Amino acid sequence: MDGNATSTHHNVALLSVVSTLATRITTSKEIDSQLQPVLRRLRLPSGLLQRVAGVQERRNWAEGETFDDAAVSAGKRALREAGIEPGQVGLLINTSVTRKHLEPSVAVRIHHGLGLPSSAINFDIANACLGFVNGMTLAAQLIDSGQIKYAVVIDGEDADEIQVNTIERLGREGINRKDFMSEFASLTLGSGAAAAVLGPLDAHPGGHRILGGVTRAATQFNDLCVGSVDGMFTDAKALLKGGMELVVSAWTAARRDWNWANMDRYIVHQVSDVHTNALVKATGLDRSKVPLTYPTLGNVGPASIPITLAQEASRLQPGNRVLLMGVGSGLNTAMMEILW
């Protein structure tokens, strides 16, 4: 892989990564209960979310909680943990799929909430579930170039409206099995937020060095997973096949520059049992080194990888090699190595 497909960073560290979890728990049994009429009519068994996806529950925002307030909360804690003042931040990248409106960007609300200076660049990056890793790569490149010193990469997701709309639509007359399965993935989504602070390694030798990574695209599959506030519609079999082919292609090509066969931890995008099993098999990963959060949190979109990393951080030791990796709708894949 040449050009922009491979990135190498020379003086960048991850200084902190934190998450803000939504407080309301919605179990898959509760969703099953709401779907009982359509399940009976289509002669589908209960417990598909648990048995097929491995999602036992997911989080939703409680009354008074919002995805952008949660993102601000995560950002403030990430800055405190990193020991960085808001005035030192030169870049804020928001990677949320969720947004209240098309304009202005979600980033401006978070920039204001964090009290960042007017000199801090701020914008949204949208790339489905890969946005956070893409944001970290861009922030690292700007730190390496010397344009900025510190960056905050942030994400907040709200799956509540999609969940409600999907359950309501699946209960309508005329829905068939194909319709039901095309929206099944919507029911695995969860809500949450995460934030990371990046800065120069030479100023923070105790930070976690970001070494670099690879990206690759298979955009001929751009219509296999299409989402909006109404719901997420997928061709699950074709999506899994195309996604695994893309991952294997990137994994194989990356061997020229990287050796990821024996990492200490693989932080993968959290989707389902089916997706994780396929990823482990396709790349030959050690399953014991793949921590999971989707059984209790569901798929939290771009926030899934940083949430999982934040939960795993206390178990990582200095010198551990960590690989962030995932596939996003479109299709795209991204992998990034961090030396803990």
C-alpha positions as CSV (number, residue, x, y, z in Angstrom):
1,M,0.0,0.0,0.0
2,D,1.4,3.4,-0.9
3,G,0.7,7.0,-0.3
4,N,-2.0,7.9,2.2
5,A,-2.9,4.3,2.9
6,T,0.0,4.0,5.3
7,S,0.8,6.6,8.0
8,T,3.8,6.6,10.4
9,H,4.0,9.0,13.4
10,H,7.2,10.1,15.0
11,N,6.4,12.2,18.0
12,V,2.8,11.7,19.1
13,A,1.4,10.2,22.3
14,L,-2.1,9.3,23.5
15,L,-2.2,11.1,26.8
16,S,-5.7,10.0,28.0
17,V,-8.8,8.2,26.8
18,V,-12.1,8.3,28.8
19,S,-15.7,7.3,28.2
20,T,-19.1,8.6,29.4
21,L,-21.7,5.8,29.5
22,A,-25.4,6.5,29.1
23,T,-27.2,5.6,32.4
24,R,-30.4,3.9,31.2
25,I,-30.1,0.2,30.5
26,T,-32.3,-1.3,27.8
27,T,-32.1,-5.1,27.8
28,S,-32.6,-7.2,24.7
29,K,-35.5,-9.0,26.6
30,E,-37.3,-5.7,26.8
31,I,-36.9,-5.2,23.0
32,D,-38.1,-8.8,22.5
33,S,-41.2,-8.0,24.5
34,Q,-42.0,-5.0,22.3
35,L,-41.5,-7.1,19.2
36,Q,-43.5,-10.1,20.2
37,P,-46.5,-9.4,17.8
38,V,-44.2,-9.3,14.7
39,L,-42.0,-12.2,15.9
40,R,-45.1,-14.4,16.3
41,R,-46.5,-13.3,12.9
42,L,-43.2,-13.9,11.1
43,R,-42.6,-17.1,13.1
44,L,-39.3,-15.9,14.4
45,P,-37.9,-17.0,17.8
46,S,-37.3,-14.6,20.7
47,G,-33.7,-14.0,21.8
48,L,-32.2,-13.3,18.3
49,L,-30.3,-10.3,19.7
50,Q,-28.8,-12.4,22.4
51,R,-28.1,-15.6,20.4
52,V,-27.1,-14.2,17.0
53,A,-25.6,-10.8,17.9
54,G,-24.5,-11.6,21.5
55,V,-26.0,-8.3,22.7
56,Q,-27.6,-8.7,26.1
57,E,-28.3,-5.0,26.7
58,R,-27.3,-1.6,25.6
59,R,-27.3,1.9,27.1
60,N,-29.7,4.7,26.3
61,W,-29.7,8.3,27.6
62,A,-31.9,9.0,30.6
63,E,-34.1,12.1,30.8
64,G,-31.9,15.2,30.9
65,E,-28.9,13.5,29.3
66,T,-27.8,14.3,25.8
67,F,-25.0,12.9,23.6
68,D,-23.3,16.3,23.2
69,D,-23.4,17.1,26.9
70,A,-21.9,13.6,27.5
71,A,-19.2,14.3,24.9
72,V,-18.3,17.6,26.7
73,S,-18.2,15.7,30.0
74,A,-15.8,13.1,28.5
75,G,-13.7,15.8,27.0
76,K,-13.3,17.7,30.3
77,R,-12.3,14.5,32.1
78,A,-9.8,13.6,29.3
79,L,-8.1,17.0,29.6
80,R,-7.9,16.7,33.4
81,E,-6.4,13.2,33.1
82,A,-3.9,14.4,30.5
83,G,-3.0,17.4,32.7
84,I,-3.8,19.8,29.8
85,E,-5.6,23.1,30.1
86,P,-8.3,24.0,27.6
87,G,-6.2,27.0,26.5
88,Q,-3.4,24.7,25.3
89,V,-5.6,22.8,22.8
90,G,-5.0,23.6,19.2
91,L,-7.5,21.2,17.6
92,L,-10.9,19.6,18.3
93,I,-12.2,16.9,16.1
94,N,-15.7,15.6,16.6
95,T,-16.4,12.2,15.0
96,S,-20.1,11.7,16.0
97,V,-22.5,10.1,13.6
98,T,-25.3,11.6,15.7
99,R,-26.2,15.2,15.1
100,K,-29.2,17.3,15.9
101,H,-29.0,19.3,12.7
102,L,-27.0,19.6,9.5
103,E,-25.5,23.0,10.4
104,P,-23.6,24.1,12.3
105,S,-21.2,21.3,13.1
106,V,-21.5,19.3,16.4
107,A,-17.9,20.4,17.0
108,V,-18.8,24.0,17.7
109,R,-21.1,23.0,20.5
110,I,-18.4,20.9,22.1
111,H,-15.7,23.5,21.5
112,H,-17.8,26.0,23.4
113,G,-18.6,23.5,26.2
114,L,-15.0,22.7,26.7
115,G,-14.0,26.3,26.9
116,L,-11.4,26.0,24.1
117,P,-9.7,29.1,22.8
118,S,-10.8,30.8,19.6
119,S,-7.4,29.7,18.1
120,A,-8.4,26.0,18.4
121,I,-9.4,24.6,15.0
122,N,-12.6,22.6,15.3
123,F,-14.7,20.5,12.8
124,D,-16.5,17.3,12.4
125,I,-15.2,14.2,10.6
126,A,-17.9,11.7,9.4
127,N,-16.8,8.2,8.4
128,A,-19.3,5.9,10.0
129,C,-17.8,3.8,12.7
130,L,-14.2,4.6,11.8
131,G,-14.4,8.3,12.5
132,F,-12.6,8.2,15.8
133,V,-9.6,6.3,14.5
134,N,-9.5,8.6,11.4
135,G,-9.7,11.6,13.7
136,M,-6.7,10.3,15.8
137,T,-4.7,9.8,12.6
138,L,-5.4,13.4,11.4
139,A,-4.6,14.9,14.8
140,A,-1.4,12.9,15.0
141,Q,-0.3,14.2,11.6
142,L,-0.9,17.8,12.6
143,I,1.0,17.3,15.8
144,D,3.9,15.7,13.9
145,S,3.9,18.6,11.5
146,G,4.2,21.1,14.3
147,Q,1.0,23.0,13.4
148,I,-0.6,22.1,16.8
149,K,0.6,20.8,20.1
150,Y,-2.5,19.2,21.7
151,A,-5.7,17.8,20.2
152,V,-8.9,16.5,21.5
153,V,-10.7,13.8,19.5
154,I,-14.3,13.3,20.7
155,D,-17.5,11.4,20.0
156,G,-21.0,11.2,21.3
157,E,-23.8,8.9,20.0
158,D,-27.5,8.7,20.6
159,A,-29.2,5.5,19.4
160,D,-32.5,6.2,21.1
161,E,-34.5,7.7,18.2
162,I,-33.3,5.0,15.8
163,Q,-34.3,2.3,18.3
164,V,-37.8,3.7,18.8
165,N,-38.4,4.3,15.1
166,T,-37.2,0.8,14.2
167,I,-39.4,-1.0,16.7
168,E,-42.4,1.1,15.6
169,R,-41.8,0.4,12.0
170,L,-41.2,-3.4,12.5
171,G,-44.6,-3.6,14.1
172,R,-46.4,-2.4,11.1
173,E,-48.5,-4.6,8.8
174,G,-46.7,-5.8,5.7
175,I,-43.3,-6.2,7.3
176,N,-41.8,-9.5,6.1
177,R,-38.8,-11.5,7.3
178,K,-36.4,-9.8,4.8
179,D,-37.6,-6.4,6.0
180,F,-37.1,-7.5,9.6
181,M,-33.5,-8.8,9.1
182,S,-32.5,-5.7,7.1
183,E,-33.2,-3.6,10.2
184,F,-31.9,-6.1,12.8
185,A,-28.6,-4.3,13.2
186,S,-30.5,-1.1,14.3
187,L,-31.6,-3.0,17.4
188,T,-27.9,-3.6,18.5
189,L,-27.0,0.1,18.7
190,G,-26.3,1.8,21.9
191,S,-25.6,5.3,23.2
192,G,-22.4,6.7,24.8
193,A,-19.5,9.1,24.5
194,A,-15.7,9.1,24.5
195,A,-12.8,11.5,24.3
196,A,-9.0,11.2,23.8
197,V,-6.2,13.8,24.2
198,L,-3.1,13.6,22.0
199,G,0.1,15.5,22.3
200,P,3.8,15.5,21.6
201,L,5.7,12.4,22.9
202,D,8.9,14.4,23.7
203,A,6.9,16.6,26.1
204,H,5.1,13.5,27.6
205,P,7.5,10.6,27.7
206,G,5.1,8.7,29.9
207,G,2.4,8.9,27.2
208,H,1.3,6.0,25.0
209,R,3.1,6.4,21.7
210,I,1.0,6.3,18.5
211,L,3.1,4.5,15.9
212,G,0.9,4.7,12.9
213,G,-1.3,2.4,10.8
214,V,-3.1,1.7,7.6
215,T,-6.5,2.4,5.9
216,R,-8.1,0.9,3.0
217,A,-11.4,1.3,1.1
218,A,-13.9,-0.9,-0.8
219,T,-16.4,1.8,-1.8
220,Q,-18.1,-0.5,-4.3
221,F,-20.0,-1.6,-1.2
222,N,-21.3,1.8,-0.4
223,D,-25.0,0.7,-0.3
224,L,-24.7,-2.3,2.0
225,C,-25.3,-0.4,5.2
226,V,-27.2,2.9,5.1
227,G,-28.3,4.7,8.2
228,S,-30.3,7.7,9.3
229,V,-32.4,8.8,12.3
230,D,-35.1,6.5,10.9
231,G,-33.0,3.4,11.1
232,M,-30.1,1.5,9.8
233,F,-30.7,-0.8,6.8
234,T,-28.2,-3.5,6.0
235,D,-27.5,-6.4,3.7
236,A,-25.9,-8.4,6.6
237,K,-24.5,-11.3,4.6
238,A,-23.0,-9.1,1.8
239,L,-21.7,-6.6,4.4
240,L,-19.9,-9.3,6.4
241,K,-18.4,-10.9,3.3
242,G,-17.2,-7.5,1.8
243,G,-16.0,-6.3,5.2
244,M,-13.9,-9.4,5.9
245,E,-12.4,-9.4,2.4
246,L,-11.4,-5.7,2.9
247,V,-9.9,-6.5,6.3
248,V,-7.9,-9.4,5.0
249,S,-6.7,-7.4,2.1
250,A,-5.5,-4.5,4.4
251,W,-4.0,-6.9,6.9
252,T,-2.1,-8.8,4.3
253,A,-0.8,-5.7,2.6
254,A,0.2,-4.1,5.9
255,R,2.8,-6.8,6.5
256,R,5.2,-4.9,4.4
257,D,5.4,-2.2,7.0
258,W,3.9,-3.6,10.2
259,N,3.9,-6.8,12.2
260,W,0.6,-7.2,14.0
261,A,0.4,-11.0,14.4
262,N,1.2,-11.0,18.1
263,M,-0.2,-7.8,19.7
264,D,-0.9,-7.7,23.4
265,R,-4.4,-6.4,22.8
266,Y,-6.7,-6.0,19.7
267,I,-9.3,-3.2,20.3
268,V,-11.8,-3.9,17.6
269,H,-15.0,-2.1,16.6
270,Q,-17.8,-3.6,18.7
271,V,-20.6,-5.0,16.5
272,S,-21.7,-8.5,17.3
273,D,-20.6,-12.1,18.0
274,V,-20.9,-12.9,14.2
275,H,-18.7,-10.0,13.2
276,T,-16.1,-10.6,16.0
277,N,-15.9,-14.3,15.2
278,A,-15.4,-13.6,11.5
279,L,-12.7,-11.0,12.2
280,V,-10.8,-13.3,14.6
281,K,-11.0,-16.2,12.1
282,A,-10.1,-14.1,9.0
283,T,-6.9,-12.5,10.6
284,G,-5.9,-15.3,12.9
285,L,-6.2,-13.2,16.1
286,D,-5.8,-14.7,19.6
287,R,-9.4,-14.4,20.8
288,S,-8.2,-14.0,24.4
289,K,-6.6,-10.7,23.4
290,V,-9.9,-9.2,22.0
291,P,-11.9,-7.5,24.9
292,L,-15.6,-7.1,24.3
293,T,-18.0,-4.4,25.3
294,Y,-20.9,-5.0,22.8
295,P,-22.6,-7.6,25.1
296,T,-23.5,-4.9,27.6
297,L,-23.1,-1.7,25.6
298,G,-24.1,-2.7,22.1
299,N,-22.6,-1.0,19.0
300,V,-21.9,2.6,20.0
301,G,-20.7,3.6,16.5
302,P,-17.4,5.5,16.4
303,A,-17.3,5.7,20.2
304,S,-17.1,1.8,20.4
305,I,-13.3,1.6,19.9
306,P,-12.3,4.4,22.4
307,I,-14.9,3.2,25.0
308,T,-13.4,-0.3,24.8
309,L,-9.9,1.1,25.0
310,A,-10.8,3.2,28.0
311,Q,-12.3,0.2,29.8
312,E,-9.2,-1.9,29.0
313,A,-6.6,0.7,29.9
314,S,-6.3,-0.2,33.6
315,R,-5.3,-3.7,32.5
316,L,-2.6,-2.6,30.0
317,Q,1.1,-2.5,31.1
318,P,3.9,-0.2,29.8
319,G,5.3,-1.7,26.7
320,N,2.1,-3.5,25.6
321,R,1.4,-3.3,21.9
322,V,-2.2,-2.3,21.2
323,L,-4.0,-2.4,17.8
324,L,-7.1,-0.4,17.1
325,M,-9.0,-1.9,14.2
326,G,-12.4,-1.8,12.6
327,V,-14.6,-1.7,9.5
328,G,-17.1,1.1,8.8
329,S,-20.0,1.4,6.4
330,G,-19.0,2.4,3.0
331,L,-16.8,0.2,3.2
332,N,-13.6,1.4,4.9
333,T,-11.2,-0.2,7.3
334,A,-8.6,1.4,9.6
335,M,-5.9,0.0,11.9
336,M,-3.7,1.9,14.3
337,E,-0.9,0.7,16.6
338,I,-0.3,2.2,20.0
339,L,2.7,1.3,22.2
340,W,1.4,1.5,25.7
